[in-house]
Amino acid sequence: MSVRAGSNAGVLSGDLLVAPKRNICIHGFCKIFTNHALLFLFKPQLFVTKLTKTVPSDLLFLHTTSRCLCCLSIFLSCCPCFLQVSSWINNFTSFPTSSCFLQLSAGLPLGEVFSLTLSSQPLRGCASKGLHSLSPSTSVLIMGEVVQMHFTTVDYVIFALLLVASAGIGLFYAFSGGRQRTTQFLMADRSMSCLPVSLSLLATFQSAVAILGAPSEVYTFGTEYWFLGCSYFLGLLIPAHVFIPVFYRLRLSSAYEYLELRFNKTVRICGTATFIFQMVIYMGVVLYAPALALNAVTGFDLWGAVLAMGLVCTLYTALGGLKAVMWTDVFQTVVMFAGQLAVIVVGTSQAGGIAEVWRKAINGSRISGLDLNPNPLERHTFWTLGVGGVFLMLALYGVNQAQVQRYLSSRTEKEAVMSCYVVFPCQQVVLCLGCLMGLVMFARYGEDSPLDKGYVTTNDQMVLYFVMDVFRDLPGLPGLFVACLFSGALSTISSAFNSLATVTMEDLIKPHFPNMTESKATLLSKGLALGYGLVCLAMAYIASIMGSMLQAAFSIFGMVGGPLLGLFCLGMFFPWANPIGAVVGLVSGLVMAFWIGIGSFVMRMSVPTPAPALNATALPLFDNITTTVMNTTAKSGSAGVKALYSLSYMWYSAHNSATVVVVGLIVSLLTGIHMYILPFSLFILC
């Protein structure tokens, strides 16, 4: 929908902004309220906008004689029900643009810019001072006209249907099949077939921010990122034939039970505590980050989205258990594919076809060749993506409790192994869709990106901006993509809830209460899932006030995966490793991970970063969680600690797991000399 100067938006007359007047009748109010009930529920300010049929304005140009009216507007803007009172006041008042300038946040989260375009022409007096009347959260200036960038009622209906369907699946499994046992709640009664297990494995770490991150990476720096797909083969083949047989044949519920069987209880608790720390940080950020990007681009209510997702996810996870989570993952995976395909098909059509997209990508140097540079300080080369990515995949699909739990829910070991094979082509399709979407974005915008124009503030917002731009004349399709986006978030968060409830129950509670009845154990497991859901909402709030430390929170999740992988490898592949070596190795790996990760983050924040070259990377930080533009190409003068800080993030998992193994073996040999060295020496001498 476009708004031209002089229609609904008000017109410029000299230095005065004159807004039109609108009358509201009771009959019209009732009719509009009935037709826009969902809009009123999720976004009251847009509801009132439709009610008054006047483009709202949070840009108040104050005049000395109108300060009292402005104070009233500021006071009322603090209440969500009166967000548009300032617009109504403007209907009766003219403010000179040369007066002092005030920009209201209109009740939105602190730091969010919420200014609205008033006409298709720039405001005189503002443009010369570098002030922008444009906000991507509401409208954009395209080809000389203002294009509205907000959701329609149909979009809200589609988003609501996603939440209702997800909750419905959970309720179905909660109230069908009689009373749930602990095994049924936590392990889906070990009765799942290959297909739902495979799609659930795919959805668990196909987070919402990964959907936003891959296209932005390809748009900015080209298709080098696609070589990550080369790591999927070994990254899924090794878990299928090494880790799954060990876990499945032991009939475990928690992966960390293996650590007690192999080492002792202390090692098990250390592994469990590390995993809980990892996932608690992870799930709050994954919930908050896509909602923040969506709010910044479309004006979709931030905390309305966070609360809706968090509560619905907690509901079906706490009531339905793992079976509900996995079947919901299947539904959400289908929605994710549908949303991405819709964007690609429509965007390609508008760009002139796939041949035109490919031609523009080649002309813009976005089709990357094979980079065989062996330098580990280079962010993205074939070796960092294809080899370093293997260890990243092993940390995800080999030893992460969320994935192990799905393997163990399979009916047979053969089906668990087969699920890994099915995930491989699905992962390739997901990667190709992300890369193709990035190329379609480049075909539409070229080098003149929305980020450069100031329409968005971060790379993570570019995909949503692109979606709203492509679908601006197609009501309902933006809602489909948002359903796709939040399907990624819901599938990831629900897996985190369920895996956290499982390890807490199996590793921390049951060992102390071995005689707990089945009914009490099931009830407590549901309570744990509910409790972690509330913790997730609290972590989302903490993420909202972390500011620039949000990137560090994402990094923390990735730093923990490598040491846990090293701990399991130490136990499975080195029979002479002992508990002391395992604990010291894990601590050493975590210290090394945090040292390099936080050190490199601080170094990047303290040094101004020039515009990255084409081989630099908008990197998806650790386990497909987010994308952050970082120019981390190796510098010729990097040496010592600075060179260590410049290590490619794709090698972090390999480096940290190797640290655990090496330190663990050395400590095991030193502390077990009487058990290993002396007997071996006597054997040689005799």
C-alpha positions in Angstrom: 0.0 0.0 0.0 1.5 3.4 -1.0 0.7 6.8 0.4 1.3 9.8 -1.7 1.7 13.4 -0.5 -1.6 15.1 -0.3 -3.7 12.0 0.2 -3.8 10.7 3.7 -0.5 11.7 5.0 -0.8 15.5 5.1 1.0 17.9 2.8 3.9 20.3 3.1 2.9 23.9 2.9 5.9 26.2 3.2 7.4 25.3 6.5 4.1 24.1 7.9 3.0 20.5 8.1 -0.8 20.5 7.8 -2.5 17.2 8.7 -6.0 16.3 7.5 -8.9 16.0 9.9 -10.9 12.7 10.3 -14.2 12.1 12.1 -15.0 8.8 13.9 -18.5 7.5 14.3 -19.7 4.7 16.6 -20.9 2.5 13.8 -17.6 2.8 12.0 -15.7 2.1 15.2 -17.7 -1.1 15.8 -17.3 -2.3 12.2 -13.5 -1.7 12.1 -13.1 -3.2 15.6 -14.8 -6.4 14.4 -12.8 -6.7 11.3 -9.5 -5.9 13.0 -9.8 -7.7 16.3 -6.5 -9.6 15.9 -4.8 -6.4 14.8 -6.1 -4.7 17.9 -4.8 -7.6 20.1 -1.3 -7.7 18.7 -0.6 -4.1 17.5 -3.0 -1.5 19.0 -1.2 1.4 17.5 -1.7 0.1 14.0 -5.4 -0.6 14.8 -5.9 3.0 15.8 -4.1 4.1 12.6 -6.6 2.2 10.5 -9.4 3.6 12.7 -8.4 7.2 12.0 -7.3 6.4 8.4 -4.5 8.9 9.0 -0.8 8.1 8.7 0.5 8.5 12.3 3.4 10.7 13.2 5.9 10.5 16.0 7.9 13.4 14.6 6.6 16.4 16.5 8.0 19.7 15.4 7.5 21.9 18.5 6.5 25.5 18.5 6.7 27.6 21.6 2.9 28.2 21.6 2.1 24.5 21.4 4.3 23.1 24.2 1.3 22.2 26.3 -0.2 20.1 23.5 3.1 18.3 23.1 3.4 17.6 26.8 0.0 16.1 26.7 1.0 14.0 23.6 4.2 12.8 25.4 2.2 11.8 28.5 -0.4 9.9 26.6 2.1 8.1 24.3 3.3 6.2 27.4 0.0 4.3 27.4 -0.3 1.7 24.6 -4.0 2.5 24.3 -3.3 6.1 23.4 -0.2 5.7 21.1 -1.9 7.7 18.4 -3.1 10.6 20.4 -0.2 12.7 19.1 -1.5 12.0 15.6 -5.0 13.2 16.6 -3.5 16.4 18.1 -1.6 16.9 14.8 -5.0 16.8 13.0 -5.8 20.1 14.6 -2.4 21.7 14.9 0.4 22.8 12.6 4.0 22.7 13.7 6.8 24.6 11.9 9.6 22.4 10.8 12.1 24.9 11.9 11.2 24.5 15.5 13.0 22.2 17.9 12.8 18.5 17.1 11.5 15.7 19.3 11.3 12.0 18.5 9.0 9.9 20.7 9.5 6.2 21.3 5.8 5.9 21.6 5.9 3.2 24.3 8.3 0.9 22.4 11.4 -0.6 23.9 14.2 1.8 24.8 16.6 2.6 22.0 14.2 1.7 19.2 13.7 4.3 16.5 10.0 4.7 15.6 9.7 7.6 13.3 7.3 7.7 10.4 7.5 9.1 6.9 4.9 11.8 6.4 5.1 12.3 2.7 6.8 11.2 -0.5 9.1 14.3 -0.2 11.8 14.9 2.4 11.0 17.4 5.1 12.8 20.6 4.5 15.1 21.5 7.4 15.5 17.8 8.3 17.3 16.6 5.3 19.9 19.3 5.5 20.6 18.3 9.1 21.0 14.7 8.4 17.7 13.8 10.1 15.6 11.0 8.6 11.9 10.8 8.6 12.1 7.3 7.4 11.6 4.2 9.5 11.9 0.7 8.3 9.6 -0.4 11.0 6.7 1.4 9.3 7.4 2.6 5.8 10.1 2.9 3.2 10.8 5.3 0.4 10.8 3.4 -2.9 10.9 5.1 -6.3 9.6 8.4 -4.9 6.7 7.0 -2.9 6.1 5.9 0.6 5.4 2.1 0.9 3.8 1.0 4.1 5.7 -1.8 5.9 3.3 -3.3 8.4 1.3 -6.4 8.8 -2.2 -6.8 7.5 -5.0 -8.7 9.3 -4.3 -11.8 7.1 -0.7 -11.8 8.2 -1.7 -11.8 11.9 -4.2 -14.6 11.2 -1.4 -16.8 9.7 0.9 -16.1 12.5 -1.8 -16.9 15.0 -2.6 -20.1 13.2 1.0 -21.2 13.6 0.8 -20.7 17.4 -2.7 -22.4 17.6 -1.5 -25.4 15.6 1.6 -25.8 17.6 -0.3 -25.6 20.9 -2.9 -28.0 19.5 -0.4 -30.7 18.7 0.9 -30.5 22.3 -2.5 -30.7 23.8 -3.4 -33.7 21.6 -0.4 -35.7 22.9 -1.0 -34.4 26.4 -4.6 -35.8 26.6 -4.4 -38.8 24.4 -3.0 -42.3 25.2 -3.8 -42.3 28.9 -1.5 -41.1 31.7 2.0 -40.3 30.6 5.0 -42.2 32.1 8.4 -40.6 32.5 9.8 -42.6 29.6 7.0 -41.5 27.4 7.3 -37.8 28.4 11.1 -37.6 28.1 11.9 -40.2 25.4 8.6 -40.4 23.4 8.3 -44.0 24.7 11.2 -44.9 22.4 8.7 -45.5 19.6 9.4 -42.8 17.0 10.0 -43.7 13.3 12.7 -42.4 11.0 10.9 -39.5 9.3 9.8 -37.5 12.4 13.1 -38.1 14.0 14.9 -36.8 10.9 12.8 -33.7 10.5 13.1 -33.0 14.2 16.9 -33.3 14.0 16.9 -30.8 11.2 14.6 -28.3 12.9 16.3 -28.4 16.3 19.2 -26.2 15.3 17.7 -24.6 12.2 17.0 -21.6 14.4 15.2 -18.4 13.3 18.4 -16.4 13.2 20.0 -18.9 10.9 17.2 -18.3 8.5 18.0 -14.6 8.7 21.8 -15.1 8.7 22.7 -17.2 5.7 21.0 -15.0 3.0 22.6 -11.9 4.5 26.0 -13.6 4.4 25.6 -14.6 0.8 24.2 -11.1 -0.2 27.1 -9.3 1.3 30.1 -11.6 0.6 29.1 -14.2 -1.9 28.5 -18.0 -2.0 31.7 -19.1 -0.3 29.5 -20.0 2.7 28.0 -22.8 0.5 31.1 -25.0 1.0 29.9 -25.6 4.6 27.8 -28.3 2.9 31.0 -30.3 2.3 31.3 -30.8 6.1 27.8 -32.3 6.4 28.9 -35.7 5.0 31.4 -36.6 7.7 29.6 -34.4 10.3 26.6 -36.8 10.0 28.3 -40.0 9.0 30.5 -40.1 12.1 27.6 -39.6 14.6 25.6 -42.3 12.7 28.3 -45.0 13.1 30.3 -43.9 16.2 28.2 -42.0 18.7 24.7 -43.4 18.0 25.7 -47.1 18.6 27.3 -46.3 21.9 24.4 -44.2 23.3 21.6 -46.4 21.9 23.1 -49.8 23.1 23.5 -48.4 26.6 19.8 -47.5 26.6 20.5 -44.1 28.1 18.1 -41.2 28.7 20.8 -38.6 29.1 24.0 -38.4 27.1 25.8 -37.5 30.4 25.0 -40.8 31.9 27.7 -42.2 29.7 30.3 -39.9 31.4 29.4 -41.5 34.8 29.7 -45.0 33.3 33.0 -44.2 31.7 34.5 -41.9 34.4 32.6 -41.1 37.6 29.7 -39.1 38.9 31.8 -35.9 39.2 32.5 -35.9 35.5 28.8 -36.5 34.8 27.8 -33.5 36.9 30.4 -31.3 35.3 29.2 -32.2 31.8 25.5 -31.6 32.8 26.2 -28.2 34.4 28.1 -27.1 31.3 25.3 -28.1 29.0 22.7 -26.4 31.2 24.7 -23.2 31.2 25.0 -23.4 27.4 21.3 -24.0 26.7 19.9 -21.5 29.2 21.8 -18.6 27.5 21.1 -20.0 24.1 17.3 -20.3 24.4 16.7 -16.8 25.7 18.7 -15.2 23.0 17.2 -17.3 20.2 13.7 -16.2 21.4 14.6 -12.5 21.6 16.8 -12.0 18.6 14.3 -12.8 15.8 11.5 -10.9 17.6 13.8 -7.8 17.8 14.7 -8.0 14.1 11.0 -8.4 13.2 10.0 -5.5 15.4 12.7 -3.2 13.9 11.6 -3.9 10.3 7.9 -4.4 10.4 6.7 -2.8 13.7 5.5 -6.2 14.9 5.0 -5.9 18.7 8.3 -7.0 20.3 7.1 -8.4 23.6 3.8 -9.6 22.2 5.8 -11.9 19.9 8.2 -13.0 22.7 5.4 -13.8 25.1 3.3 -15.5 22.5 6.1 -17.7 21.4 7.5 -18.4 24.9 4.1 -19.3 26.4 2.9 -21.4 23.5 6.2 -23.3 23.4 6.2 -23.8 27.1 2.6 -25.1 27.0 3.1 -27.8 24.4 6.5 -28.8 25.7 5.4 -29.1 29.3 2.1 -30.9 28.5 3.0 -33.1 25.5 6.6 -34.1 26.2 9.1 -35.1 23.6 6.6 -36.7 21.2 4.7 -33.4 21.0 7.9 -31.5 20.5 9.0 -33.8 17.6 5.7 -33.8 15.8 5.5 -30.1 16.2 9.0 -29.9 14.7 7.7 -31.8 11.7 4.9 -29.2 11.2 7.2 -26.3 11.8 9.8 -27.7 9.3 7.2 -27.8 6.6 6.3 -24.2 7.4 10.0 -23.1 7.3 10.4 -24.7 3.8 7.1 -23.1 2.6 8.1 -19.6 3.8 11.6 -19.7 2.2 10.3 -21.1 -1.1 7.6 -18.4 -1.3 10.2 -15.7 -0.9 12.5 -17.2 -3.5 9.8 -17.8 -6.0 8.2 -14.4 -5.8 11.6 -12.6 -5.5 13.0 -14.5 -8.5 9.9 -13.7 -10.6 10.2 -10.0 -9.7 13.9 -10.0 -10.6 13.2 -11.3 -14.1 13.8 -15.0 -13.6 16.6 -17.3 -12.3 18.9 -16.6 -15.3 18.7 -12.8 -14.5 19.5 -13.5 -10.8 22.5 -15.6 -11.8 23.7 -13.0 -14.3 23.6 -10.2 -11.7 25.3 -12.4 -9.1 28.1 -13.1 -11.5 28.5 -9.4 -12.5 28.5 -8.5 -8.9 31.2 -11.0 -8.0 28.9 -12.9 -5.7 29.6 -16.4 -7.1 32.6 -17.5 -5.2 35.2 -20.0 -6.5 37.1 -22.6 -4.5 39.5 -20.9 -2.1 42.2 -23.5 -1.0 44.1 -21.0 1.2 45.3 -23.1 4.2 45.7 -20.1 6.5 43.5 -20.9 9.6 43.2 -17.2 10.2 41.1 -16.7 7.1 37.4 -16.8 8.0 35.9 -18.7 5.1 38.0 -21.0 2.9 37.3 -24.5 1.7 39.4 -25.9 4.6 37.7 -23.8 7.3 34.2 -24.6 6.1 34.7 -28.1 4.8 37.0 -29.4 7.5 36.5 -27.1 10.5 32.8 -27.4 9.9 33.0 -31.2 10.5 33.9 -30.6 14.2 31.1 -28.0 14.4 28.6 -30.6 13.1 30.0 -33.3 15.5 29.4 -31.0 18.5 25.8 -30.5 17.2 24.8 -34.0 15.9 27.2 -36.2 17.9 27.0 -35.3 21.6 24.4 -32.5 22.1 21.7 -33.8 24.4 18.9 -32.3 22.2 20.0 -34.5 19.3 21.0 -37.5 21.3 17.6 -37.6 22.9 16.0 -37.9 19.4 18.3 -40.7 18.5 17.3 -42.6 21.6 13.6 -42.0 21.0 13.9 -44.1 17.8 12.3 -47.6 17.7 15.5 -49.3 16.6 19.2 -48.4 16.3 18.9 -48.9 12.5 16.2 -46.2 12.3 18.3 -43.9 14.5 21.2 -44.3 12.1 18.9 -43.9 9.1 17.7 -40.6 10.5 21.2 -39.2 10.2 21.3 -40.2 6.5 17.9 -38.5 5.9 19.1 -35.3 7.5 22.0 -35.0 5.1 20.1 -34.1 1.9 17.7 -32.0 4.0 20.6 -29.9 5.3 21.9 -29.4 1.8 18.4 -28.2 0.7 18.3 -25.8 3.6 21.7 -24.4 2.8 20.9 -24.0 -0.9 17.7 -22.2 -0.1 19.6 -19.7 2.2 22.2 -19.1 -0.5 19.6 -18.7 -3.3 17.6 -16.2 -1.2 20.8 -14.2 -0.7 21.4 -14.1 -4.5 17.8 -13.0 -5.1 18.3 -10.2 -2.6 21.4 -9.1 -4.5 19.6 -9.2 -7.8 17.0 -6.8 -6.3 19.2 -4.3 -4.5 22.7 -4.8 -6.1 25.5 -3.0 -4.3 23.1 -0.4 -2.9 21.9 -2.4 0.1 19.2 -1.3 2.5 21.9 -1.3 5.2 23.9 1.3 3.3 20.8 3.4 2.8 20.0 3.3 6.5 16.7 1.5 6.1 18.0 -1.2 8.5 20.6 -1.0 11.2 22.1 -4.5 11.1 22.6 -7.3 8.5 20.2 -9.5 10.4 17.3 -7.1 9.5 18.0 -7.2 5.8 16.1 -10.4 5.1 13.0 -9.2 6.8 13.2 -5.9 5.0 13.6 -7.8 1.7 10.6 -10.0 2.5 8.4 -7.0 3.4 9.5 -5.2 0.2 8.9 -8.2 -2.1 5.5 -9.1 -0.5 4.2 -5.5 0.1 1.4 -6.0 -2.4 0.7 -9.7 -1.4 -1.2 -9.8 1.9 -0.7 -13.0 3.8 2.7 -13.9 2.4 4.6 -11.7 4.9 2.7 -13.6 7.6 3.8 -16.9 6.0 7.5 -15.9 6.2 7.1 -14.7 9.8 5.5 -18.1 10.6 8.5 -19.7 8.9 10.8 -17.5 11.0 9.2 -18.2 14.3 8.8 -21.9 13.4 12.6 -22.0 13.5 12.6 -20.3 16.9 9.8 -22.5 18.3 11.5 -25.8 17.2 14.8 -24.8 18.7 13.5 -23.5 22.0 11.1 -26.5 22.6 14.0 -28.8 22.0 16.0 -26.9 24.5 13.2 -27.0 27.1 12.8 -30.8 26.7 16.5 -31.6 26.8 17.1 -29.4 29.8 14.2 -31.1 31.7 15.7 -34.5 30.8 19.2 -33.9 32.0 18.0 -32.1 35.1 15.7 -35.0 36.0 18.1 -37.9 35.0 21.4 -36.4 36.1 20.6 -34.2 39.1 17.4 -35.4 40.7 16.9 -39.1 40.1 20.3 -40.1 41.5 19.3 -38.5 44.8 15.8 -39.9 44.8 16.1 -43.4 43.3 12.7 -44.6 44.8 10.6 -41.8 43.3 7.3 -43.1 41.9 6.6 -42.9 38.2 3.7 -40.4 38.6 5.8 -38.1 40.7 8.7 -38.3 38.3 6.4 -37.4 35.3 4.8 -34.5 37.2 8.2 -33.2 38.2 9.5 -33.5 34.6 6.6 -31.4 33.4 7.3 -28.9 36.1 10.9 -28.7 35.1 9.9 -28.0 31.4 7.5 -25.3 32.7 10.2 -23.8 34.9 12.7 -23.7 32.0 10.1 -22.0 29.9 9.8 -19.2 32.5 13.6 -19.0 32.6 13.6 -18.6 28.9 11.4 -15.6 29.1 13.6 -14.1 31.8 16.7 -14.7 29.6 14.9 -13.0 26.7 14.4 -9.9 29.0 18.1 -10.0 30.0 19.1 -10.3 26.3 17.0 -7.1 25.6 19.1 -5.1 28.1 22.5 -6.6 27.2 23.1 -4.2 24.3 26.4 -4.9 22.5 27.0 -7.9 24.8 24.3 -9.7 22.8 27.0 -10.9 20.4 29.1 -12.2 23.3 26.1 -14.2 24.5 25.8 -15.9 21.1 29.5 -16.6 21.2 29.3 -18.2 24.7 26.9 -20.9 23.3 29.4 -21.9 20.6 32.4 -21.8 23.0 30.9 -24.6 25.1 30.1 -27.1 22.3 33.8 -27.9 21.5 34.9 -28.8 25.0 31.9 -31.1 25.5 32.8 -32.8 22.2 36.3 -33.2 23.4 35.1 -34.7 26.7 33.1 -37.4 25.0 35.9 -38.1 22.5 38.4 -38.5 25.4 36.1 -41.1 27.0 35.3 -43.1 23.9 38.6 -43.2 22.0 41.3 -43.2 24.8 40.9 -46.0 27.3 43.7 -44.8 29.6 42.0 -41.4 30.2 40.9 -41.1 33.9 38.4 -38.9 35.7 41.0 -36.4 36.9 42.2 -36.0 33.3 38.6 -35.6 32.1 37.7 -32.8 34.6 41.0 -30.9 34.1 40.7 -31.3 30.4 37.1 -29.9 30.3 38.1 -27.0 32.5 41.1 -26.3 30.3 39.0 -26.4 27.1 36.4 -24.0 28.6 39.1 -21.6 29.7 40.8 -21.7 26.3 37.4 -21.2 24.6 36.4 -18.2 26.6 39.9 -16.7 26.4 40.0 -16.8 22.6 36.3 -16.0 22.1 36.0 -13.1 24.5 39.5 -11.9 23.7 38.7 -11.7 20.0 35.4 -10.0 20.7 37.0 -7.3 22.8 39.7 -6.8 20.2 37.1 -6.3 17.5 35.1 -3.9 19.6 38.1 -1.8 20.6 39.5 -1.4 17.1 37.6 0.5 14.4 36.8 -1.9 11.6 37.1 -0.9 8.0 34.6 -2.1 5.4 35.4 -5.7 4.8 36.7 -7.1 1.6 34.8 -9.7 -0.4 36.5 -12.6 1.4 35.5 -11.2 4.8 32.5 -12.7 6.4 29.2 -11.9 8.0 29.7 -15.0 10.0 26.9 -17.2 11.4 28.3 -17.4 14.9 28.6 -20.9 16.3 26.0 -23.5 15.6 23.9 -21.5 13.2 22.7 -19.1 15.9 23.2 -15.7 14.5 25.0 -13.5 12.0 27.2 -10.7 12.8 29.3 -8.6 10.4 32.9 -8.9 11.4 35.9 -8.2 9.4 38.2 -10.9 10.6 40.3 -11.5 7.6 43.8 -12.4 8.7 46.1 -9.4 8.9 49.7 -9.8 7.6 51.0 -8.4 10.8 49.1 -10.6 13.2 51.3 -12.5 15.6 51.3 -14.1 19.0 48.1 -13.6 20.9 46.6 -11.4 18.2 47.0 -14.2 15.7 45.2 -16.5 18.1 42.4 -14.1 18.5 42.1 -14.0 14.7 41.6 -17.8 14.4 38.6 -18.6 12.2 35.5 -19.3 14.2 35.0 -22.4 12.2 38.1 -23.9 13.9 36.9 -23.1 17.4 35.1 -26.4 17.9 38.2 -28.4 16.7 40.6 -26.2 18.7 38.7 -26.4 21.9 37.9 -30.2 21.7 41.6 -30.9 20.9 42.6 -28.9 24.0 40.3 -31.1 26.1 41.8 -34.3 24.6 45.4 -33.2 24.8 45.3 -31.8 28.4 43.1 -34.7 29.5 45.6 -37.3 28.2 48.6 -35.6 29.7 46.9 -35.2 33.1 45.7 -38.8 32.9 49.2 -40.1 32.2 50.7 -38.0 35.1 48.1 -39.0 37.6 47.8 -42.6 36.5 51.5 -43.5 36.2 51.2 -46.4 38.6 48.3 -47.8 36.5 49.6 -47.3 33.0 53.2 -46.3 32.7 54.7 -48.8 35.1 52.7 -51.8 33.9 53.5 -50.9 30.3 57.2 -50.5 31.1 57.3 -53.9 33.0 55.5 -55.5 30.0 58.2 -54.2 27.6 61.1 -55.2 29.9 59.7 -58.7 30.4 
